[in-house]
């Protein structure tokens, strides 16, 4: 699966476009691993070292990284 990315003004966040719907409507925000327990995808993303936040929108996902993490390392894993 090819997933497009888009940098955001906040360098700690990046958009990921999977090419298919992520949610039917609304927004789902996961600020930590505990909150992620309600979503299998969010759980998997939080298992990647350096991820500290995930937000699902209808057509894309926004991922937040720790300051020490590098997008060049994280993007292929995400």
TORVEX-487576 format. One record per residue (C-alpha): x, y, z; residue in one letter; residue number from 1. Coordinates in steps of 0.25 Angstrom, whole numbers, plus 5000, padded with zeros to 4 digits. Layout:
# TORVEX-487576
+------+-------+------+--------+-----+
! east ! north !   up ! residu ! num !
+------+-------+------+--------+-----+
!    X !     Y !    Z !      a ! NUM !
...
+------+-------+------+--------+-----+
END
This chain:
# TORVEX-487576
+------+-------+------+--------+-----+
! east ! north !   up ! residu ! num !
+------+-------+------+--------+-----+
! 5000 !  5000 ! 5000 !      x !   1 !
! 5005 !  5014 ! 4996 !      x !   2 !
! 5003 !  5024 ! 5007 !      x !   3 !
! 5005 !  5039 ! 5003 !      x !   4 !
! 5010 !  5048 ! 5014 !      x !   5 !
! 5009 !  5063 ! 5016 !      x !   6 !
! 5018 !  5072 ! 5025 !      x !   7 !
! 5011 !  5081 ! 5035 !      x !   8 !
! 5015 !  5095 ! 5040 !      x !   9 !
! 5017 !  5088 ! 5053 !      x !  10 !
! 5030 !  5079 ! 5051 !      x !  11 !
! 5026 !  5069 ! 5061 !      x !  12 !
! 5013 !  5065 ! 5053 !      x !  13 !
! 5011 !  5059 ! 5040 !      x !  14 !
! 4999 !  5055 ! 5031 !      x !  15 !
! 4998 !  5041 ! 5025 !      x !  16 !
! 4988 !  5039 ! 5014 !      x !  17 !
! 4985 !  5024 ! 5012 !      x !  18 !
! 4976 !  5026 ! 5000 !      x !  19 !
! 4964 !  5020 ! 5007 !      x !  20 !
! 4954 !  5025 ! 5018 !      x !  21 !
! 4960 !  5025 ! 5032 !      x !  22 !
! 4947 !  5029 ! 5039 !      x !  23 !
! 4933 !  5030 ! 5034 !      x !  24 !
! 4931 !  5043 ! 5041 !      x !  25 !
! 4937 !  5052 ! 5052 !      x !  26 !
! 4950 !  5051 ! 5058 !      x !  27 !
! 4957 !  5041 ! 5067 !      x !  28 !
! 4968 !  5046 ! 5076 !      x !  29 !
! 4978 !  5037 ! 5083 !      x !  30 !
! 4987 !  5045 ! 5093 !      x !  31 !
! 4994 !  5033 ! 5099 !      x !  32 !
! 4995 !  5017 ! 5098 !      x !  33 !
! 4983 !  5016 ! 5108 !      x !  34 !
! 4974 !  5024 ! 5100 !      x !  35 !
! 4978 !  5016 ! 5088 !      x !  36 !
! 4973 !  5003 ! 5093 !      x !  37 !
! 4959 !  5006 ! 5086 !      x !  38 !
! 4966 !  5005 ! 5073 !      x !  39 !
! 4974 !  4994 ! 5067 !      x !  40 !
! 4981 !  5003 ! 5057 !      x !  41 !
! 4984 !  5013 ! 5068 !      x !  42 !
! 4990 !  5002 ! 5077 !      x !  43 !
! 4999 !  4998 ! 5066 !      x !  44 !
! 5004 !  5012 ! 5063 !      x !  45 !
! 5007 !  5014 ! 5078 !      x !  46 !
! 5016 !  5002 ! 5077 !      x !  47 !
! 5026 !  5010 ! 5068 !      x !  48 !
! 5036 !  5016 ! 5077 !      x !  49 !
! 5035 !  5031 ! 5076 !      x !  50 !
! 5020 !  5032 ! 5074 !      x !  51 !
! 5013 !  5041 ! 5084 !      x !  52 !
! 5000 !  5044 ! 5078 !      x !  53 !
! 4990 !  5040 ! 5067 !      x !  54 !
! 4978 !  5046 ! 5061 !      x !  55 !
! 4969 !  5040 ! 5051 !      x !  56 !
! 4961 !  5048 ! 5041 !      x !  57 !
! 4952 !  5044 ! 5030 !      x !  58 !
! 4962 !  5043 ! 5019 !      x !  59 !
! 4976 !  5044 ! 5027 !      x !  60 !
! 4983 !  5041 ! 5040 !      x !  61 !
! 4992 !  5051 ! 5047 !      x !  62 !
! 5003 !  5046 ! 5055 !      x !  63 !
! 5011 !  5053 ! 5066 !      x !  64 !
! 5025 !  5049 ! 5069 !      x !  65 !
! 5035 !  5051 ! 5081 !      x !  66 !
! 5045 !  5062 ! 5079 !      x !  67 !
! 5056 !  5052 ! 5078 !      x !  68 !
! 5050 !  5044 ! 5067 !      x !  69 !
! 5053 !  5045 ! 5052 !      x !  70 !
! 5042 !  5045 ! 5042 !      x !  71 !
! 5052 !  5038 ! 5032 !      x !  72 !
! 5052 !  5027 ! 5041 !      x !  73 !
! 5037 !  5027 ! 5046 !      x !  74 !
! 5030 !  5029 ! 5032 !      x !  75 !
! 5034 !  5015 ! 5027 !      x !  76 !
! 5029 !  5008 ! 5039 !      x !  77 !
! 5016 !  5016 ! 5040 !      x !  78 !
+------+-------+------+--------+-----+
END
